[in-house]
Amino acid sequence: MLFFASSGDAAEECSQPAATLVSLQGEAEVQRNEQSDWQAVAMDMEFCPGDMLRVGTDGRAAVVLKNETVLRIDRKSTIIFSKPTQDTFSVLELLRGALHIFSHQPRSLKVITPYVNGVVEGTEFLVRVDPGKAFIIVFEGQVTAVNQEGRLHLSSGRSAMAQEGSAPTAMAIVRPRDAVEWTLYYPAVIEPSAPLTDVESAERIHQAGRSLSVGRVEEARQNLSLILQQDQKNTAALALSSIIETVRNNKAQALQFALRAIELDPHSAPAGLALSYARQAYFDIGAALEALEQATAFNPENGLVKARLAELLLSVGELEEARAMAAEAASLTPSSGLSRTVLGFVHLSRIETDEARAAFSEAIAIDPALPLARLGLGLARIRTGSLAEGRADIEIAAALDPGSSLIRSYLGKAYFEEKRDNHARRQYLIAKELDPADPTPWLYDAIRKQTINRPVEALHDIRQSIAMNDNRAVYRSRLLLDDDLAARSAGLGRIYTDLGFPQLAKVEGWKSIHADPANYSAHRFLADTYSALPRHEVARVSELLQSQLLQPINITPVQPQLAESKLHILEGTGPSTASANEFNPLFLRDRTALRTSGVIGSNDILGDEVVLSGVEGRFSYSLGQFHYQTDGIRENNDQENDIYSAYFQAMLSPATSLMAEIRYKEKDYGDLAIQFDPTMFSNTLRQSDTTKSVRAGIRHDLQPHSTLLGTAIFSSDDGDAAIRSDGLFSTSIEITSEVDSRMAEVQHIHRSARWSLKSGAGFLSADEDEALHYISPFEALLEEDKTTEHANLYSYAQLDLHRDIQATVGLSGDALDSSFMDRNELNPKLGLAWQPVESTLLRAAAFKTVTRRFIYAQTIEPTLVAGFNQFFDDLEASTSWTYGAGIDRTFSADWYGGLQFFHRDLEVPYNDLTLLGLPEQKEDDWQENIGSAYLYCAPAGWLSLGLEYYYEHYSHDQWEGLLGIQDLKTHRVTPRAQVFHPSVMIGGLQASYIDQKGDFGTRDVGFAEENDQFWVVDLSFGYRIPKRYGIFTVEIKNLLDEPFKFVNTDPANPRFLAEQQIIARLTVAF
């Protein structure tokens, strides 16, 4: 295959331009088709087929072709834009110089040179034409090099050379990206008009700065080398040398140069700027800020220093200070695009998108080669819903600074949003290679891999990002410029759920919250994790509430079932799981999303959930409907649930957001309790509940490290229960209740480098009207009005006592006034975590808790102490002391294990009768011993294995409780395997062996010892719909249809049923 240079096409009206100029430094000229004169080019100029473009000696340019290919053009380069061929190829003729080409469209470009031609398969590569020869270097993708003498196929990392009259031949290049050093962006540290102390070297310093501004690195190095040979103490030369090494990712050398410059002249602005970039390269934002603050103090009129300081102030959330500093920098240095860029990001954080786009456009007009401005413009366009336009701008940013790992990660995110997985994968790989210490691409690649059915690889990437991200499992942007733009609740917990590693996820979630207690993603991560753990429902819905209060506006659907803690649905048989948020986007943008789920199964299971969510400017909403019905596994075990919810959120400013939620729930059901003896149930008990509620909430950041939360909820609950007995004397009892509740909570979160403090208060008031209608031979009506008031205060301090030791110290107080029992309690909290080696975490805790009444079981008080849950669904007004210890260990990249044990001493109130038959309030002493152990491994990329052990021992002194237990011991061993096929098929097998023994009955009739041992086998398989449009699963619970006797100590969330259940579920997201 041979392509010859075109001699020019007939002149015609340029109705369809071949390319547009998007960046220009220095001089460039264009010779229009069939014209002989040359004219200067300008930004946004369009080029027609046949036009010839040449870039001057001190210039660089970038153009975008009609097919969205981005070309970076080196100095002294000449190209001709030819007509596209009939097969839609764009054709370029490179006569001399170099092109760095980004072509993400497969088979969309042909590059013609005098010595070799390239057919592009969708890639990133370099073409250079020197006298008598041409070079092609492929960074990513594939290129076919062709001339009259032969052809050569090149893939990623390969290079070729073709000389005149010779076929293309392969060549080895040790550092191929050195060939595109001329494309990199080198931030300025010396103002063009700045006077330098050493007049003799001043011109050479300024020349080196100008050379770097257009990518002429070798020229800059030569000048700097000559200067330092004559004067080793020249701080400006050292500062520029540091910038070169920073951009080349030689961090140690960059820091060495910068520190030497500061040592020689602490007042030097270039030295302070260089040190800030070197420190930031190590992700040490605090040290970078310190260097800039010192440079600003000594150089108050230096616009470059103030623009750079504004950038870093923005990165730590100091928006108003960043805005003021950027405005001051713009007035001092009108030629600086960085100050306008920072102003653009400030506007973007305030969702002032028109102002942001104007600021970014102004920055680009000042400095067309500024990649951060292009990135900002792309993010602004994406925010307003223009994904394709925004992605195109980020592609230009990547072309302007191809060595930036951060920009590559954003480009990967944009491709992910467009459901172009291969493109996203390539950008994440490049980002990892460019900066192996940056956690950003590892996190987003993990999310990508989870959505394409590769959770084992996703786990490895998550662990890698944790290691790079201050040992926290939830990412917080290192640059932080898009802190409110990235929807980071993209289902990290889902990766652990897919693998069947819930215990591991819980540990990582706790560590994340300890590291950053105001990070909404950490709270959502923990809420998703709790959905797979027994007796964690109060903690789950509470973490969800905290996440919703802390989060920025986003399009994450609020599933109606999320805030419900007592649905009585067998685990995994609802229309969707409580943590199924894997379809969330990575960019926040104005749009509408729809997610629907449906389930059908045995015993007439039928359910659906529909959620419509959207974002528009400063507002977001989520409207949801949930339905579930089943006939149950025996007579009168049926239920029907309907939930409707509307969730709204408004962002008044980056520091302040409001939320409101309206919920309505109806439930009709029979006797749902499953006793150890399955024949023990009522066939006449019928119940119905209706709940209506309104919640409002607020988040306000007093300072970047100080956050105030507030929430208030009003609910109305109507309940009705009826039971009858047939016999000689037929009886019927009807109980109706009406409860009006009000609850308000406020919390302050303060964060610093070594400690954090959460302090808060709450108040609940409930008015309850209860009526008991007894029909026997004689009819009686008993009515009672009750009022409950409960106030609480708390304060929890998280302390980093040592690099490897963290402590939790807290105190809460509860004042309960009710007709049932009054309590006035102080509750100490103490937790300790020690990591003696990186792979081992030891935890211990002791704390006291009072079980209080909640609305929807939600509170914003911390739910964990050193990783131990402190909120259980105990009876109201119970007090408990909990003592626990645990160890978690990472044996290797694929093996994880741990165990924990905790003991609870409870004082449980109950009603009894005196010898005279009068009601009497008493307390009973209960004890709980709960232990667990886990061993997880991922021996292959398509397989995960898990083994869990769970032990519980309940002992009740006098009162048997609602489950009729005097003593209960349960051992459960659960091996499981999950298989993930590359064809997006999923399979799972889990077998649980249960050994349960207990004394069951009542004090009135006595207790009997009973026991049972059995296996329950569950099988599942599923299919992920390509491009993240949904998932279809089939699950068989109790595959062998094993009958057994078993009492679940978490009866509202059953895990096993003594009957086979077959369930099919479909979830679709748009």
N, C-alpha and C positions, 0 to 999 in steps of 0.2 A: 504494500500500500504506500503510495507516494503522494505527497501534497506539495504543490508548487506555489510560490509566492504569487499573489495576484498583482496584475499590472494596473489595477484600478477599474472600477465599474463606472458605467455611465452615470453622469451626474443626475441626481434626482432629488426631489423634495424629501427631506428627512422626516417622514411621518412616523417612522418607528426607529428611534435612536438605538444605536448599538451599545452605548455605554454612557455613564454619567460620572463626572468628576466629584468625588466625595471628600478628598483630602489633598492639600497642596502645600508644600514647603519649598521655598526658593522659587526658581523660575521654571516655566514649562511653556511650550508653544504648540500650536496645532496648525497643520496645513490641510485645509479642507479638500475634499475629493475633487480632482481635476483642476485645482488651483495651484499657483506657484508661490504665492506669498505666505508668510508665516505670521500668525497673530498670537498674542499672549492669551493664555487661558485663565479662567476664573472659576471659583467654587460653584458647583452645581451646573457647570456647563455640560451640555449633551454633545456626544460625538456620533456622527453618521457613518454608515458603512463606507469604507474607502478613505476615511480621515486618517491622517498620520499624526501621532503625538510623540513629541520628544521632550525629555526632562533634562534640565540644565545641570551644570557641574555641581552646583550646591543645592540640589533639589531632591525631593521625593514626592511621589504622588500615589493616590489610590483611586481606582475607578471601579464601578459596579456595572457588570454587563447586563444585558437584557434578561438573561437566564439566572440572575442573582449571583453569578460568580464574582468574587471580589479579587481584584488584582492590586498588588502592591508593586510599584514601579520604582526601581532604583535610579540613581543619578546616571546621567549619560546613557539613557536608554531610549530607544526609538521603537515604536510599535505601530502597526496598521490594523485598524478595525475592518475586517472583511465582512461580506454579507453572510448571514447564516445560511447553511446548506439546507437542502430540502428535507434532510432527516433531523432538522432542528438543532444541529450542532452550531454553536458559535465558533467563529474562526478568527484567530489572532495570528499576526505575523510579527515576530520579534526579530528586528534587524540587528540590534546590538543591545548590550546591557543585560539586565536581569529582571525577572518577574517572580514574585512570590504569589502563588495562586491558591485560592480557596474555592473549590468547586464541589458543592454538596449535591448537585443533581447528577445522577449517573449518566454517562455517555452524553455529556452536554457541551464539550469543548474540544477543539483541535488547536494545537499551538504549532505554528510553522516557523522554522528557523532556516538559515542557509545550509545547515549541515545535518539537522535531524528534526523530525516532527514528533509531536506527542499527542496520542489519543487518550483522553482522560476518562477514567471510570468513576469519577466522583471522589475527590481526594484533596490533599494539600501537598503541593510540591513546588520546587524551584526550577526555573529554566534560566540559564546564563549563556550568553553568546559572547565569546572572546574572538579575537582574530584567528581564523583558521580552525576553530573548534567550538563545540557547544556541550553543555553539561545539563543533566537532569538529575535532581535529587528528590526522591519520594519520601515524604515524612509520614504520610498516612494514605492508604488507599492503593490504587493501581494505575499505572501509566504504561502504554505501549509506545516504545521509541522506535521510529521507522525512518529509513532513508532508502535510496536506490540500492544500497549494498546489502541491506538486511533489516532485521527487526529484533527487538529485545523486550521481553515483558518484565516490568519492574513492579515489585510490591513494596509494602511499607519497610522503610529502613534501607532500601537499595538505591544505588546510584549508577549512572552510565555516562560515558563520554563518547562523542562522535567527532571525528576529525574529517576534514574535507577528503572525499574519496574513499572513506573507510566506513564499515558497518559499525553500529553502536556496540560498545563493549562495556561490560560491567566493571565497576571500580569500587574500591573500599575506602570509606571515609570514617574515621574514628569518631568524630564529633560532628555529625551532619548539620546540626542546628547552628554551628558556628558560621555556616555559609549564609545565614539570614540574620547575622548580627546587625546588619544595616537596617533591618525592619523594626528593631526593638525601640521602645520608648525609654529615654533617659531623662528623668525629671531634672529640671533646672535647679541649681543651688546658688548660682551667681547672677545677679541682675545685670543685664547688658550694659547699663550705664554706671554700675557700681564702681567707685574708685578702689584701687588695690594699693596696698602699702608699698609693694615692690614694683616701681614703675617699669623697671627693665624687663620683668617677666609678665607685666600686665597684659600686653597685647597677645602674648602666646597663651596666657590663661583664657582670655576671651575667645581666642581662636579655637582652643580646645572645647570650650563650651558650645560655640557655634557648630563645631564638627559633631559633637554628641547630639545636638538638637536635630540633626538630619541623618543620624545613624552612621557617621563616618568614624567608627570606633578606632581603627588603626591610626588614623591621622591624629585623633585626640591622644591616644596612648603615646605616640612619638613625641608630641609636644610636651606632655606631662613628664615623660621620661627625661627629656632634655632639661626641663625646669628642675626636677628633683636631683638630677646629677649636679647641677650648679648650686641648688639650695635644698637640702633635705628637710628643712623646716618650713617650707612653703605650705601653709595651711590650705590655701585654695586648691593647689595641685593635689594635696592629699585628699581633700573633700571630693574632688572630681574623680579621683582614682577609686574612692570608696563607692561612689555612685555606680561606676562601671562594674565593679565586682558585685554590688547588690543586684543589679539588673541581670548579671550573668549567673546569679544564684550561688556565688562564692561567698557565703555569709561570713565565715570566719575572717577571710581576708578583708572583706568590706568593713567589718567591725574594727579590725586592727587599724586600718587606715583612718577611720573616723575618730577612734579614741586617741590616736597619735596627733591628729589635727587639733582636737579639743585640748589635749595636754599642752600643746605649743601655744595655743591662743584660745582660752576659754570664752573670749568675747566674739569670736569669729562667727558670723552668720552662716557662711558656707559649711563650716565645720559642724555647727549645731544642726543644720538641715541634713547633712550627710549622716550624722549620728542618729537622727530620728528615723531615717529610712533603714539604716542598719539594724536598729533595735526592732523596728516593726517587722523586718524580715524574720526575726526570731519570735514574732508574735508577742513581744513585750511592749504593749501599748503604753503602760505606765511609764516605763523608762523613756520611750520615745516622746511622750508628752513632757516629761521633765526636761529633756534636752531642748525642746522647742520653747518652753516657758523661760528657760535661761537665755536662749538666743533672743527671744523677744524683749526680755528685760534689758539686754545690752544693745539691741538694735530696734528701737521702737518705731523707726520709720522704714523698716524693710518690709515691703509688701509680700515678697516671696515667703518669708518666715511666717508672717501672719496668715497667709493663705494656707500654708501647710499646717499651721496650728489649728485653723478652722476645720480643716479636713479631719484631724484626729479628735478634736472636740466633738465633732459630729459622730465619730466612730464610737464614742463612749456615751452617747445619748445626751450630751450637753447642747441641745438644739438652739436655744436662745443665744448662748455664748458663741456657738459656732456661727450663727447668723450675723451677730454683731461683728465678730472678728473677720468674717468673709467680706462684709460690706466695707470695713475699714481697709482691708487688703486691696479691694477693688479700687478704692479711691487713691491709695498710695501707688499701686502699680496697675494702671489701666490695661496694660498689655498682658496681664496674667489671666489665662483661662481657668486656672484652678479655683480662684475665688468665686467665679460665676458657677463653676461646677458644684462647689460646696453649697452655694445658695440654691442651686437646682435640687440637690438632695434634701435640703431643709424643706423646701416647698413640697417635695414628693412625700416626705414623712408626714406632712400636714395634709396630704391628699389635695394639694393645690396643683393639680396636674397641668393646667394651662400655664401657670407661672413657672412650673418646673421645666416644661418643654421650652419656654421662652429663654430661661436662664441657660439651659444646656445648649440651645441653638446659638446663643450669644457667645458662649465659651468656645464652641466649634468655630464660629466666625473669627474669633481672636486667635485660636490655636487649632487649626484643622487636624493636627496630628495627636490631639489629646485623647487617649483611649477612654479615660474615665468619663469624659463628657459624652462620648458616644454610647458607653454603657448606660449612663444615666438616661439619655434620650430613649434608648431601647426599653429600659424599665418603665419609664413614664408612658410610653406608647402601649406597652403590655398592660399597664395598670388601667388604662382606659379601654381595654378590650381589643386593641389592635395587635394581636399576637404575631402575625406574619411580619408586619412592619417593624415591630419591636425586635423580633429575632434578626431581621436583616440589619438593624443598627448594631446589634451585639456581634454579628458576623464582621461588620466593619471594624468594631472595637478590637476584635481578635486579630484582624489583619494589621491594625495599627500597632498592636503590641502582642505578637504571637508568643512571646515568652511569659505571658501572665497566666499563672495557674488559676487565679481568681476569675478572670474573664472567660477562660476555657470552661470552668465549672458552670458559669452562668449560661454560656452557649449550650452546654449539655442540657441544662435545665429547660432551655427554650425548645430544644429538639424533643425532649421528653414530653413537654406540653403538647407538641404537635404529633405525638405518638410515633416518632421516628426513632425507634430504639437503636438501630445501628449507628446513626449519627450521634446520638447521646452517648453511647458506649465509647465511641472513638474520642470524643472530647474529654470524657472523664479519664480515659487512659492517658491522653496527652497531659492533662492537668496533673495527674499523679507523677508522671515522669518529670515535668517541669519543676515541681516543688514537692518532693516526697514527704515533707513535714506538714503539709497543709491538710487538715481533716476534711475540708469542704468536699472535694470530689469523692472521697471514700464514703461519706454519708449518703450523698445523692446517688452514687452508683449502687449502694446497698438497697436503697428504695427501688431503683430501677430493676435490680435483679430479683427482688421479692415479687414484683408485679409480673415477671416473666417466668415465674415458677422455679427460681433458683435460690431458695432461702438459705441453703448451706453457704453458698458463696456470699450471699448478703450478710450472713452472720460474721464471716471473716472480715468483710469490709467494715461492718459496724464495730467490731472489736478493734480494728485498726484505727478507726476514727476516734474511738474512746481513748486509746493510748495517746493520740495526738491532741486531744481536746481537754486537757486538764483533768483527765480521768472521769469525765462526766458523759453520760450516754445520750444526752440531748444536745444537739448542735446549737451554738450561738455564734452567728457570723463573726469571723475574725475582723472583717472590715466594718461590719455592723451598719453599712450604709443602707441596706435593704431590710433592716431588722423587722419592720412592719410590713414588708412586702412578701417575704417568703412564708408560705403556709407550711410551717415545719411540723404540724401535727399529722404528718403523712403516714402514720401507722407504723412507727418503729416497734411498738409492742406487737404488731401483727407478725413481724418476722419471727419473734420468739414463739408466738402462738402457732404459726404454721409448722415450726420445728417441734412443737411439743415441749418447750423449755420454760414453763411459767415461773418456776422458782428462780431461775437465773435472771429473768426479766425483772422480777420484784427487787432483787438486789441492785441491779443497775438503775432502776427507777428511784430507789431510795438514795443512792449515791448522787444522782442527778439533782434531786431536790435539796439535798444537803449542800451541794455546790452552788446552787442558785435557786433559793426558795421562791422567787418571783417569776420563774420561767414557766409560762403556761404550757409549753410542750412537755416539760418534765411531769407536771401534774396530769396531763392527758395520757402520757406514756404510762404512768402508774395506774390510772383508772382503767386503761385497756388491759393492763397486766392482771389487775385484781379480778377481772371477769372470769378467770380460769381457776381461782383459788377459793376453797370453801370458807364460809363464814366471813367473807370480806365485803359483803354488799354495802354496809354502811360506809366503809372506807372507799369503795368504788364510786358510789354516787357523790360522796363528799369531795373526792379528788376531781371529779367531773365538774362540780360547781366551782371549785377554785380555779380550774382551768378556764371555764367560761368567763369568770370575772376578770382574769388576768389577760386574756387573749385580745389581740387586735381584731378588727372586723375581718371576717373570712367567710369562705363559701362552704366550709365543712358542714355537711348536713347534720342537724340535731335530731337524731332518731328519737321518736316519741317514747320508746321503751327505755332509753338510756337512764333517765332519772328514777326509774321504778326499781324498787328493791325486793318486792314480794309478788312476783308474777306467777309462781307455782308452775313454771314450765320446765319440763325435763331438759337438762343441759344439752344444747345443740339441736333442739327440735323447733325453735321459734323461726319466724320468717327471716330473721337476720341475727347475727351475733352482735353483742353489745360493743364490740370493738372493731367492727368491719368498716374501717375508714380508709382502706387501702386505695380507694379510687380518688383520693383528694389530689388537687393540683399542687405543684411546687411553686407556682407564681400566683399571687393574688391579682385578680383582674376583674373588671366589670363584666359580668356574665351571669347567666342563669344555668343551674344544673338540676338534673332530675335523677333520682335514684329510686328504683322500685325493687322489691323483694317479694317472693311468694313461696309458700311451703304447702305441701300436701303429704299426708301420711296415714299410717295405721290409726285405728280408732277414730276415724273421721277427723283427723287433724287437718285444719284448713286455716291458713293465715296469710296476711299480706302486710307490707309496710311501704308507704309511698312518702317520699320527702322531696319537696321542691325548695331549693335554696338559691340565693342570689346575692350579688354585690352590686351596688350602684353608688359610686362616689364614696361618701362617708358613711353609708348605711349598708347593713347586711340583714338578711332575714332567712328563716327556715320554717317552712310550714309542713307539718307531718301528720300522718294518720297511720294507726296500727290496729290490726285486728287479729285475734287468735281464738280458735275454738277447737274443742276436742270432746269426745264422749268419755275419755278416761279409760282406765284399765279394769274397772269394775262398775257395778251399779252405783249410781249417784256420785260418780267421780268426774262428772262433766264440768266444763267451765267455758265461759265466753267473755273475752276481754276486748274492749274498745278504748283507744286512747287517741286524743287529738291534741296537738300542741302547735303553738305559734311562738317563735323566738325572734326577737328583734335586737339589733345592736347598732349604736350610733357612736361615731368618733367625733367628739367636739374639738379635740386637739390631740396631738401626739401624747399629751400627758393625761388626757381625760376621756373616758368612754363610758357610755351608759348601756345597760341591757334591760330587757323586759321579756317576760315569758308568761304565756297564758296556757293552762293545761286543763283538760277535761278527761275524766276517766270513768267508765262504767264497767262493772264486773258482776256477772251472775254465775253462781257456782254451787255445787253441792258440797259433800264432805271430801275435801282434798287431802286430809291428813292420812298418811300411810303408817300404820302402827306395825310393830314387830310381828304381831299376829294379824295377818291380812284379813281375817274375818271380823276384826274389831272395827266396825264403822257403822255409821247411821245411814239407813236408806231413805230417811225422810227429811234430813236436815237440808234446808235451802237457804242460801244467803245471797245478798246483793249489796254492792257498795257503789256509791257515786261520789266523786271528788272533783271539786272545782278549785282552782288556785290561780293567783296572780303573783308574780315575783318581779321585783325591780332590783337592780344592782348598779354599782358605780365603782370605777377604778380611777384613782387620781395619783399621778406621780408627783409627790412634793418636790423631789429631786431625783436624779437618775438612780440613786441608791436608796430611795425612800418612797414606799408605795402605800397608799391608803385604800382599803377595800371596804365596801359596805353593801349589805343586801337586806331586803325585807320581803317577807312573803305572807300572804293572806290566803287561807284555805277554808273551804267548807266541805265537811264530810257527812254524808248521810248513809247510814247502814241499816240493814234489815235482815233479821235471821228468824227462821221459823222451824220448829221441830215438833213432831207429833209421835205419839205411841198408840198403837191399836191394841185393844184387849178388852177385858171385862169393863174397865173404866178407861175410856179413851181420853187422852190428855193432849193438850196442844199448848205450846209456849211460843210467843212471838216477842222478839226484842227489837226495839227500834232505838236508834241513837242519832243525834245531831251534834256535831262538834264544829265550832267556829274557832279557828286558831290564828294567832298572829305571832310572827317570829322576826326578830331583827338582830343582825350581827354586824360588828365593825372590827376591822383588823388593820394593824400597821405592821409593815415589813421593812426592816432596816437591814441593809447589806453593807459589809465592808470586806476587805481582803482576807481577814483572818476570822471573822465572826459574823453572825447574822442574828437578828432578834425578831420574833413574831409575837406580838402582843395584841390581845383583843378582848372583846366582851360580847355577850349576847343576852337576849331576853325573850322568853316565850310565855304567852298567855293563851289558855285554852278554856273555853266554856262548853261544857258537855251536858246535854239533856238526854237522859236515858229513860226509856219506859219498858216495863216488863208486863206483858199481858198474859196471864195464866188462866187457861180454860180447863176445868176439870168438872167434877160434879158441881163445883162452885167456881164462879168467875172472879178473878182478882186483877187489879191493875195497880202496879207499883211504879211510881215515877221518882226520879232523883235528878237534881241539878248539881253538877260538880264543876269546880274551877281549879285549874292547875296553873301555877306560876313558877317559872324557873329562871333564875339569873345566874350567869357564869362569867368569870374572869379568868384570863390565862396569860402566861408569858413563857416562851420557849427560846432559849439561847442555843445556837449551834456554834461550837467553838472548835477551832483548829489548834489544839494544844501543841501539836508538833506536826511535822510534814506527814507523819504516818499515823497520827492519833487524832481522832475527832470525838467530841463529847457533846451530848445534849443534856442541858440542865433546864428544868422548867418547874412551874408551879401553877396549878389551876385551883379555882374555888367555885363551888356550886352551892346555891341556895334554892332549895326546892320546897314549895308550899303547895300541898295537894291534899285532897280528902283521903288519898290512899296512904301516903307516908310523907313526913317532912324530913328533909336532909339539909344539913349545913356542914360541908366537908371541904377540907383543904387536901389537895392531891399533889404530892411530889412526883417529879418525873426525872429520871436519870438514865442516860444511855451512854455507851462507850463503844467506839469502833477503833480497832487497831489493825494496821496492815504491816506486819513485821517484814514481809517480803512482798514484792509486787503481785505475786500470784495467790496470796492468801489474805483473807479478811476475817478477823475475829470480831464478834459482836456480843454485847451483853446489855441488859436493861432491867430496870425495876421501876414500876410506876403504879399509881393508883388512879382509878377512873370511876366516875359516877355515871350510870346509864340514865340518860335523860331523854325526854320526849323530843323528837324532831318532826319536821314536816318533810315528807319524802325522804326521811332518814338522812338528810343532808346538813352538814355544818362546814364552816370554813376553818375550824380549829384543826391543827395538824393531826393527821391520822396515825403517824408512825413515830416510834421512839427507837432509834438505832435499828430500824428495819423491822420492828415488831409492831403488829397492828394493835391499837388500843381501843378500838370501837367495835364491839360485838353486839349482836342482836339479843342482848340479855333483857330480862324483864325490867320494866321501868322502875327507877329508884334503887336498883341494885348497885352495890359498891363492890369493887374488885381490886385486889392487888395482883399484879402480874410480875413474875420473875422469869427472865429468859436468857438463853445463851445460844450462840450459833457460830458456825464456821462455814465459809464459802471458799472454794479453791478452784483455780484454773490449772489443770495439770498440763495442758498443751493447747495449741490452737484449736483442737477438735475435741478435747475432753474437759468436762466441768463436773464438779461435785460439791456437795455440802450437806450439812445437817443442822437442825436446830431443835431446841426443846424449851417449852415454857410451862410454868405452873401458875394457875390462877386460884386464888382464895376469894370466894364471893360471899357476900351477905345479901340474901335474896328475900325481899318482903313478900308475904302472902297473907290471905285472909283465912281465918279459921273460926271455929265456933267454940265457945266456952262450954262447960258442963251444963250450963243453964240454957244453951242454945243461942247465946248472944254472939254477934260478930266480934271478932278480935283480930287485931293486926299483930303478926308475928314475923320473925326473921329466921331464915334457915341458913345453915352453913353449907355451901357447896364447894367442891373442889374439882378442878379440871387439870389434867395433865395431857399436853398435846405435843407430839414429837413428829418430825418429818425428816426424811433424807432423800437425796436425789443424786443420780449419776446420769449425765447426758453426754452423748458423743455424736459426731458427724464423721463417720469413717470414710465416706465418699461424697462427692458433690451432689449425688442424687438420693442420698439416704441419711436419715437422722434416727438415732436410737435413744430411748430414755428408759430409766428404771427409777420408780419412786416408791417410797415407803411412807405410810401415814399411820400414826398411832394416836388414839384418844382414850382417855379414861375419865369418866364422869362419876362423881360420888355425891349423893344427896343425903343429908343427915336425917331430916324429918319429913320434908315435903317432896313428893315425887315429881312435881312440876307438871307442865301441860302435856309432856310426852309420856308420863307414867313411868319414870325411870328412878329406881333407887340406886342402882349401880350399873355401869355400862362400860365395857371394854371392846375396842374395835382395832383390829389390825388390817391394814390394806396394803397389798403389794401390786404395783401396776407397771408391767413392762409394755412398751409401745414402740412401734416403728412407723416412720413416715417415708414415703417414696415420692420422688419428684422427677417425672420424666421430661426430657427436653421438649417433647411434643405437647407440653402444657397439661399433661395428665397428672393427677394427684391420687395417691392411695395411702390409706392409713389402717393400721391394725393395732388394737389395744385390748389387753386382757387384764382384768382386775380380779385378784384373789382376795376375798373378804372373809375374815374370821371375827364374828361378833358374838359376844356373850353378855347377858345382862339379867338383872332382877327387875321384872316388869309387874305393874299392878298399881294398887292404891293402898293407902293406909287403912281404909275401911274394910277391904276384902282381903288384904294381904298381898304378898309378892311371890312370884314364882320365877325360878331360874330357867332361862331358855337360851339356846345358842343355835347358830347355823354357820356352816362354812360352804362357800360356793365360789364359782368362777363366773364372771360376766365378760363376754367377748363382744367388742364393738368393731365394725368394719365400715370403712368409708372410702369413697372414690369420687373424683371430681374432674372438671374440665374448665380451664381458664379460657374465656373467650378472648381471642387475640385483640391487641391494641387496648387492653384494659377496659373493655366494654362490659365485663361482668364475669360471673362464675356460676357454674352449675355443679351441684353436689348431690350425692345420694349417700345416706347413712343408714346403717342397720344397727340399732341399739339392741343389746342382748341377742346377738346373732343366733345362739343355740337355744333361745327361748327357755332359759333356765328359770324354773320356779325357785323362790327362796324367801326367807324371812329376814327382814332388815329394817331398822329404823334409822332414818337420816336425821342427824343432829342439826342440820340446816334445812328444815322441812320446806321452807319457801323456795328453795332452789335444789330440787331433787337431782341426784346424780345417777341413780340406778332405779329401774322399775322391773318387777318380776314378770315381764312379758315382752316379747319381741316387738320392736317398733321400727318400721321402715319409713324413712322420710326422704323426700326429694325437695330440693330448694334451688331456686333460680334468683340471682341478683343481677340486675342490669343497671348500668350507670351511663348517663349521657351528659 
